[in-house]
């Protein structure tokens, strides 16, 4: 899934080139790293990328080995349930009993070898066609930017990796609740990575989101015909804008979780990127040139320009091209509000 707009990464992430198409960690973009990571498990001809039409050219440029027909174009962004449903329609035409792996295009994985081991186990569990399998990450800090999964009893073991029943999903908590969840040992971060059989996810969409299912049926009937693009645009605009977590996973008991101990991170905000920057003795980090005076726990991103900060703490300072951002770290998840406010004021040229 590569259709996100990366609003919490503004101003580096822009509408025409959001974070999944940027080099954030290493020499490759997040999308390229995601595709490369899967090449030993899924061949390029069985790799599909779901994104808006605005991103088709950049996807072809960054992943030239991908067959063009494997770019599944959304005419509008309608959240993850619709994007996954559309992809399931495409795969269903090949084989409804195949296993489908869903990965966001902007995740960091420290240990790709271990990631593939766990993913192979998740595929083995999903192959039965009885359950959705999600990957949960053992939390190591009280994170308020992620949803959580409550891990239940052991269900079975697949190729050496245990799978547990999911008792419930929790939305992003406040800090105090995140501290409590961290202390229990049974709550995992919801990574947003899923595995299921195509026929199972189609059944669950029909059961729990019938409006989405009806729209997908109309789109599916038009696939392979000259009317497809017109039907897709007309129907897709009316699909419910809902996440697959809220629309399906939180409503069904057919969900297993496997623990992902492979150095996972969701590079979804400036505070996430800062975790990979070298820091001085007071916890400051800089990408670019500048000085910190009487300053602590502050991150500066300012390539090509020199920045000086005095007497502050816990700030994010970003100077990127034509835009400048100053934000307290505690408010980093709210940067998208700045994007929306700029749009309301007609400043689309900086978005």
Residue pairs with C-beta under 8 A, 6 or more apart in sequence:
1 50
1 51
1 80
1 83
1 84
1 102
1 103
1 104
1 105
2 20
2 21
2 31
2 49
2 50
2 51
2 55
2 59
2 105
3 50
3 51
3 52
3 55
3 74
3 77
3 83
4 18
4 19
4 20
4 104
4 105
4 106
5 13
5 15
5 18
5 77
6 13
6 18
6 19
6 20
6 106
6 268
7 13
7 335
7 336
7 339
7 340
8 268
8 269
8 270
8 332
8 333
8 335
8 336
9 18
9 19
9 268
9 269
9 270
9 273
9 335
10 323
10 325
10 335
10 336
10 338
10 339
10 351
11 318
11 320
11 321
11 322
11 323
11 324
11 325
11 350
12 19
12 22
12 301
12 318
12 320
13 19
13 22
14 351
15 54
15 351
16 54
17 58
19 30
19 106
19 267
19 268
20 29
20 30
20 31
20 104
20 105
20 106
21 29
21 30
21 31
21 55
21 58
21 62
22 29
22 30
23 29
24 30
24 267
24 273
25 33
25 108
25 267
25 273
25 276
26 33
28 36
29 62
30 105
30 106
30 107
30 108
30 267
31 49
31 59
31 62
31 63
31 105
31 106
32 62
32 63
33 108
33 109
34 103
34 104
34 105
34 106
34 107
35 44
35 47
35 49
35 63
35 66
37 109
37 112
37 115
37 116
38 47
38 101
38 103
38 116
40 116
41 101
41 116
41 119
41 120
41 123
42 101
44 65
44 66
44 67
45 67
45 70
47 66
47 70
48 70
48 71
48 72
48 87
48 90
48 91
49 59
49 63
49 66
49 70
49 71
49 72
49 105
50 72
50 74
50 83
50 84
50 86
50 87
51 59
51 71
51 72
51 73
51 74
52 73
52 74
52 75
52 76
52 77
53 73
53 74
53 75
56 71
56 73
59 66
59 71
60 66
60 68
60 71
72 86
72 87
72 90
74 82
74 83
74 86
74 236
75 232
75 233
75 236
75 237
76 236
76 237
78 236
78 239
78 240
78 241
79 241
79 242
79 243
80 192
80 243
80 244
80 245
81 205
81 209
81 212
81 240
81 242
81 243
81 244
81 247
81 248
82 212
82 236
82 239
82 240
82 241
82 242
84 102
84 201
84 244
85 201
85 202
85 205
85 212
85 213
85 216
85 239
86 216
86 219
86 236
87 100
87 102
88 100
88 198
88 201
88 202
88 205
88 216
89 216
89 219
89 220
89 223
90 223
91 98
91 100
91 198
92 198
92 199
92 202
92 220
93 223
93 224
95 198
96 197
96 198
96 199
96 202
97 129
97 197
97 198
97 199
98 197
98 198
99 123
99 126
99 127
99 195
99 196
99 197
99 198
100 195
100 196
100 197
100 198
100 201
101 119
101 122
101 123
101 193
101 194
101 195
102 193
102 194
102 195
102 196
102 244
103 193
104 192
104 193
104 266
106 266
106 267
106 268
107 191
107 192
107 193
107 264
107 265
107 266
107 267
108 263
108 264
108 265
108 266
108 267
108 276
109 115
109 262
109 263
109 264
110 262
110 263
110 264
110 265
111 262
111 263
112 262
114 261
114 262
114 263
115 260
115 262
115 264
117 159
117 160
117 161
118 135
118 161
118 258
118 259
118 260
118 261
118 262
119 135
119 195
120 159
121 158
121 159
121 160
121 161
121 163
121 258
122 133
122 135
122 158
122 161
122 163
122 195
122 258
123 195
124 158
124 159
125 131
125 133
125 156
125 158
125 163
125 195
125 256
125 258
126 132
126 133
126 195
126 196
126 197
126 200
127 197
129 197
129 199
129 200
130 200
130 254
131 155
131 196
131 200
131 254
131 255
131 256
132 194
132 195
132 196
132 200
132 201
132 204
132 248
132 249
132 252
132 254
132 255
132 256
133 163
133 194
133 195
133 196
133 255
133 256
133 257
133 258
134 149
134 166
134 190
134 191
134 193
134 194
134 195
134 249
134 255
134 256
134 257
134 258
135 191
135 193
135 194
135 257
135 258
135 259
135 260
135 264
136 149
136 151
136 188
136 189
136 190
136 191
136 257
136 258
136 259
136 260
137 188
137 189
137 191
137 259
137 260
137 264
138 188
138 189
138 259
138 261
139 148
139 181
139 182
139 187
139 188
139 189
141 182
142 175
142 178
142 179
142 181
142 182
143 178
143 189
144 172
144 173
144 174
144 175
144 178
144 333
145 172
145 266
145 268
145 269
145 271
145 272
145 333
146 172
146 189
146 190
146 266
147 169
147 170
147 171
147 172
147 189
147 190
147 245
148 169
148 170
148 173
148 181
148 187
148 188
148 189
148 190
149 166
149 168
149 169
149 170
149 187
149 188
149 189
149 190
149 257
150 166
150 167
150 168
150 169
150 170
150 186
150 187
151 164
151 165
151 166
151 167
151 186
151 187
151 188
151 257
151 259
152 164
152 165
152 166
152 167
153 164
153 165
154 162
154 163
154 164
154 165
155 162
155 163
155 164
155 165
155 256
156 162
156 163
157 163
161 258
161 259
162 258
162 259
163 256
163 257
163 258
164 256
164 257
164 258
165 255
165 256
165 257
166 249
166 255
166 256
166 257
168 250
169 190
169 245
169 249
169 250
170 181
170 187
173 181
181 187
188 257
188 259
189 264
190 245
191 260
191 264
191 266
192 245
192 266
193 260
194 244
194 249
200 254
201 248
202 213
204 248
204 252
204 254
205 212
205 213
205 216
205 247
205 248
206 213
207 252
208 247
208 248
208 251
208 252
209 240
209 242
209 247
209 248
211 239
211 240
212 239
212 240
212 242
212 247
215 235
215 236
215 238
215 239
216 239
218 231
218 235
219 228
219 231
219 232
219 235
219 236
221 231
222 228
222 231
222 232
240 247
249 255
265 272
265 275
266 272
267 273
269 332
269 333
269 335
270 299
270 301
270 316
270 318
270 327
270 332
270 335
271 299
271 316
271 329
271 332
273 301
274 285
274 299
274 316
277 285
277 286
277 287
277 299
278 285
279 285
280 292
282 292
282 295
282 296
282 297
283 296
283 297
283 298
284 292
284 295
284 296
284 297
284 298
284 299
284 300
285 298
285 299
285 300
286 292
286 299
286 300
286 301
286 302
286 307
287 300
287 301
287 302
287 303
288 300
288 301
288 302
288 303
288 304
288 305
288 306
288 307
288 319
289 302
289 305
289 306
289 307
290 300
290 302
290 306
290 307
290 308
290 309
291 308
291 309
292 298
292 309
293 308
293 309
293 310
293 311
294 310
294 311
295 309
295 310
295 311
295 312
295 313
296 313
296 314
297 313
297 314
297 329
298 309
298 312
298 313
298 314
298 315
298 316
298 317
299 315
299 316
299 317
299 329
300 307
300 309
300 317
300 318
300 319
301 316
301 317
301 318
301 319
301 320
302 317
302 318
302 319
302 320
303 320
305 319
307 317
307 319
309 315
309 317
314 328
314 329
314 330
315 326
315 327
315 328
315 329
316 325
316 326
316 327
316 328
316 329
316 332
317 325
317 326
318 324
318 325
318 326
319 325
322 349
322 350
323 350
325 335
325 338
327 334
327 335
327 338
339 351
342 348
342 350
342 351
343 351
